[in-house]
Amino acid sequence: MLADYNYNTHTVLNLFKDGVKKYGNTVLLNRHNGAQWESFTWNQVDTIVKALASYFIDLGLKHGDVVSIYSENRPEWAIADLATLSLGGIDAAIYPTNSASEAAYILKDSSSVVCLCSSKFQTDNVLSKKSDLPNLKKIIVCDDINYNDDMVITFKDAVNAGNANLHIEEIEKRTKNVKPDDVMTLIYTSGTTGDPKGVMLTHKNIMFICLTFNKVEALPEGFIHLSLLPLSHSVERTMDYIAC
């Protein structure tokens, strides 16, 4: 897809929008739910992204606000990423195996206002530290788990809430205002020589990597990619998720 367009002055959002136009009902993401494979087309992902972005707008998410993603690789990771970016937000990646204190450090350091958690492990970890996280407004848990805590909402309920009050024009307005030099993501170092450092990467940084990779290692259209490395890692995110 990258070869079909001139992306030198664009953002990661242009890749996704053009993919929706070009591929529509073609499958974008697959996952195995333990019993069978589930498929999500480009159009389906786009619909969910808009719903989640609408929910974020109702939460008060502003340009430059940070959403942390504390999860293993799953469709909700990419959807939360795209929903955040479409509003001019920034996401911070947390490894799914990080402890409560490690996750809390990133949430506090990044001033995250939302944390997307995969399952009970991640959600419990964040809840155990919520008193230390004054900026955190909401925890969205991907698995369908009910918590007796107003801070927690399931991914399904967040999407349903967004669908009930869509803000399509506002999303399009904010997306158009995202610039190549805007910070796109914070990827934290391992912290082996001290506290982890949040590396600020712009849309331009990521686009350069993706365009360069595509020139050197362009894969055929329709090629199936196995997501192996964690999406919290820059290589997986740029070369297997965004570039391809």
N, C-alpha and C positions, 0 to 999 in steps of 0.2 A: 504494500500500500504506500509506503514512504516514497517510492520512486515515482508515483503518479502526481505528486504535488511538490510545490516549492515551499518548504517549511522554514527557510532561513530566518524569517522574521516573525515566526509564529510561536505558539505555546503548545504544551502537551494536549490541551483541550481541543486544538484543531485536529490532532490525530484521531481522537475519539469521534468528534462530530463528523469528520469525513468518512470514517469507518462506518458509522451508522447510515450515512447517505448511500455509500457504495454497497455495503453488504446486507443491511436491513435484516432480513429473516434468516441469514446464515448464522450458524452457531458460533458464538464468541467464547463461551466458557462451558466447561464440563466439570462435574464433580460426582464422586461416588458416595452415596449416602449410607453405605453399609449393606444395601440390598440391591441397588441398581444405579445406573448412571442417570444423572439429571443434566439437561442441557439448557443453556440460556442464550438466546439470540442477541445480536446487537440491539435490535429494537426493544427487546425485553429489558436488557440492562439499562438502556437509555431511559425507559419508563421508570424503573426503580430508582435510578440516579436522580431524576427530577423530583420524585416523591420524597426521597431522603433529603435532598437539598431544600425542598420546601419546608420540611420539618426543621431543618437547621435554621432557616430564616425565622420561623416562628419561635425558635429558642433564642433568637437575637444574635446569631452568628454574623460577625462583621468581617470586612476585608482585613486580612492579616491575622485573624484569630486562628488558634491552633486546635486541631482535632488529633488526638493520639489514637493510633490503631495498635491494639494489644492482642494479637491474634495470629494463629497459624494461617497458611495460605488457604483461602476459601473465597468464593465469589463475593461475599460481603466485604472482604478486604478491598477489592478493586472498586466496588460500588461506593464504599465510604470515601475512598481516595478521590474518585471522580466527582462525587457530590461536594466534597470540601473544596476542591480546586475550582469547580464551576462557580463558586461564590467568591473567589479571590482569597480563600482560606489557605492555610498551610497545614500539612499533616506531619506528625512525628511518629516514627516507627518504633515500636517496642517489641522485642522478641517475646514470643508466646511463653517461653520457659522462664522469663525473668521473675525474680521473687517480688514480693510485695514492696519491699524497700527499694529495689532496683527500679520497678515500674513507677513508684511514687516519686523517685528522684527526677525521672524524665518528665512526668506530668507536672511537677512543680517548676522545674527549670524552664520548661517550655511555656508555662502559664496556660496549659491546655484547658479549654472550656468544655470539651466533650471527650469521652474515651469510649471507643468501640472495643468491646471485649468479646472474645470468642465464646467462652464457656464459663462454667462455675469457678474454675480455678482462677482465671484472670479477674472475674467480677468480684469474688471474695477478697482477692488481694487488694483491689482498688478500694473496696468498701472499708477494709480494715485500716486504711490510711486516709479516709476522706476528710477527717478533721484537720489534716495537714495540707489540704488542697483547697484553699479558699476560692480559686478561680474556676474549679470544676463545677459545671452546672448539671451534667447528665452523664450517666453510664448507659450505653446501649449494648445489650448482650445478644449475640447472634443466635445462640441456642434458645429454644423456647422454654425458658426457666422463669418462674414467677418469684419475685422478691417482694417482701413487705417493706419496701423502701421507696419513697417518692423519687429518689435520685435515679432509680433503675427503670428502664423500659426495654422491652424486647425489640429486636430489629423489626420483626413483623409488625408490631404495634406502631413503631416509629414511621414505617413506610405507609401504613394505613392512615395514620394521622396526617402525613404529608399529602397523600392522595385526596383526602377530604378537604384540603385547603391548599391547592396547588398555586404556586407563584411563578408561572412560566415566564411571564414578561420580565419579572425581577431577576430571575435566573439568567435569562438571555442578556439583560443589561449588564449584570455583574460579570458574566463570562466575557463579553466584549471589552470590558475594562481591565481584564487581566493582561499584563504586559510581560514580554519575554524576560525582563530584568527583575520581575517580582520573585520573591522567595517562594519556592514551590513546596519544599520539604525539609525537614530536619532529620538527618540520619546520624544517630549517636555512635560514637566510638565505643570500643569494648571496655574502656576504663582500666586497662591493665597497669597503667602508670599513674593513676589518679582517678578523679571523678570523670565519668564519660563527658565528652564534649559534643554538643549538637552542631554538626556540620551543615551549614546553610547552603542549599543548592537551589538555584533559580531554574525557571522554565528553560532559559537559554542554555544553562549547563546541561540539563537532561537532554534537550533537543540535539545539542552538538554530539553527545555520546551516541544517541539513537541513530542519527543521520550517518555518522562515521561507521558505526557497526553495520548498518544496512549496506553501505558501499562495499564493505569488506566481506561480509558474511550474509548476503541477502538469501533468505530461504524461500522456497517456492510457495506460491499462494495455495492455501488449503492444507499446508503442513501442520501437523498436530504437535503442539509443544507440551512437554511434561514439566510442570512446575515443581522443581526439585529443591532448589535453594530457598530459604525463607524470603518472603517479599520485604522483610525488614532490611534485607541486604541490598545494597545498591546495584550489584551485578544482576541479580534476579529481576529486580524491578525495572531496570533500564533495558536490558538485553532480551529478556524473555517475555516480559509483560508489556512494556510500552513500545519498544522497537518492533516487535513482531505482531 
